[in-house]
């Protein structure tokens, strides 16, 4: 989950001029919500300096505005200003100590900088406040997966689908753990479940293509590979070459079961 997703509403764009809106000859002062919206839109455009200015205006109007503190922290993080980023999260926590999103954002920041050791307790704090925080569980599971702590990763991913049985990404993640453990049948079932929920899940199609190739089920490997490509996956050219002999009209031949492309797990 992107940290920006905490803001869920986007209003219509209005033209700002010197802190006012111009309507004919009438100048209307911008409200706090106007500045908040302008800050968000500036950040979405990549204009981080403007976003910082607008969020500061919001906080001048309301120093305890939680969204402004959180999102200003995110903008600072995108600018590489990590001390300022964490300062905003801590200000938010001083206002609302049980703000799970602040701990989550700190976890994301540590994760993005590769500091997994520091990221883990932040996600755990977020989950202590909100045990149903799916994004925090997913990210914590991803860290455990990267550390090859497969049982811990599985436990977090399993909880995500218990919280939301229609969470396709949770089944995809479970499939990755099963595959890593050598439980191929369970992995296939999990990836298929992800596709039942979201038939356009490109990564699930791609990894199933690899699995079916490994099992010499070439028609299904081709089917899922082609679908992954249509959905935007850049398929490894070497994998396409391995499948080429098994496409309609091509002579059938045995190929070595090695050299197939690896799949990067998000």
HUCOR-V402897 format. One record per pair of residues at least 4 apart in sequence whose ideal C-beta (glycine too) atoms are under 6 Angstrom apart, sorted by the first residue. I is the first residue (numbers start at 0). J is the second residue. D is the distance in Angstrom with one decimal. If there is no record, write none. Layout:
i->(I	I)
j->(J	J)
d->(D	D)
This chain:
i->(0	0	2	2	2	5	6	10	13	15	16	18	19	19	20	21	29	29	31	31	34	34	34	35	37	38	38	38	41	41	41	42	42	47	47	47	50	51	54	54	57	57	58	58	63	65	66	67	68	68	68	69	69	71	72	72	72	75	75	75	76	76	88	88	88	91	91	92	92	92	97	99	99	99	99	99	102	102	102	103	103	105	106	106	106	109	109	109	110	115	122	122	122	125	125	126	126	126	131	133	133	136	136	136	137	139	140	140	140	143	143	143	144	149	149	152	153	153	156	156	156	159	159	160	160	160	165	167	167	167	167	170	170	170	171	171	173	174	174	174	175	177	177	177	177	178	190	190	193	193	194	194	194	199	201	201	201	201	204	204	204	205	205	206	207	208	208	208	209	209	211	211	211	212	212	217	221	227	228	228	234	234	235	237	238	244	244)
j->(4	134	73	104	107	100	39	36	20	37	21	29	26	28	27	26	33	34	57	60	53	56	57	57	53	50	53	54	46	49	50	50	74	74	77	78	74	74	67	71	64	67	62	67	94	91	70	71	87	90	91	91	100	87	84	87	88	80	83	84	84	108	101	104	105	98	101	96	98	101	128	103	125	128	129	132	121	124	125	125	135	121	118	121	122	114	117	118	118	142	135	138	139	132	135	130	132	135	162	159	162	155	158	159	159	155	152	155	156	148	151	152	152	176	179	176	157	176	169	172	173	166	169	164	166	169	196	193	196	197	200	189	192	193	193	203	189	186	189	190	264	182	185	186	189	186	203	207	200	203	198	200	203	230	227	230	231	232	223	226	227	227	232	262	223	220	223	224	259	262	216	219	220	220	259	245	242	232	232	234	238	239	260	260	260	249	252)
d->(5.4	3.6	4.9	5.3	5.4	5.5	5.6	4.9	5.6	5.9	5.7	5.5	4.3	5.5	4.5	5.8	4.0	5.7	5.8	4.9	5.0	4.7	4.9	5.2	4.9	4.9	3.3	4.6	4.4	4.0	4.1	3.9	5.5	5.4	5.9	5.5	4.9	5.6	5.1	4.0	5.6	4.2	5.6	5.1	5.0	5.3	5.9	5.9	4.8	5.1	4.0	5.6	6.0	4.9	4.6	3.3	4.9	4.1	4.1	4.0	4.1	5.3	4.5	5.7	5.5	5.5	4.7	5.7	5.8	5.0	5.0	6.0	4.3	4.2	4.3	5.7	4.9	4.2	4.0	4.4	5.1	4.3	4.7	3.6	4.2	4.4	4.3	3.7	4.4	5.0	4.8	5.8	4.2	5.5	4.4	5.7	5.7	5.3	5.0	5.0	5.7	4.8	5.5	5.1	5.8	5.2	4.6	3.4	4.8	4.1	4.1	3.8	4.1	5.4	5.9	5.6	5.9	4.7	5.5	4.2	4.9	5.4	3.8	5.9	5.4	4.0	5.4	4.4	4.1	4.2	5.7	4.8	4.4	4.1	4.4	5.4	4.5	4.6	3.5	4.3	4.9	4.3	4.2	3.8	6.0	4.0	4.8	5.1	5.3	4.6	5.6	5.6	5.2	5.6	5.1	3.7	5.6	4.6	4.5	4.5	4.0	3.9	5.0	4.9	4.4	4.9	3.9	3.8	6.0	5.8	4.3	4.2	3.9	4.1	5.8	3.8	5.5	4.0	5.9	5.1	5.8	5.7	3.7	5.9	4.6	5.0	5.3)
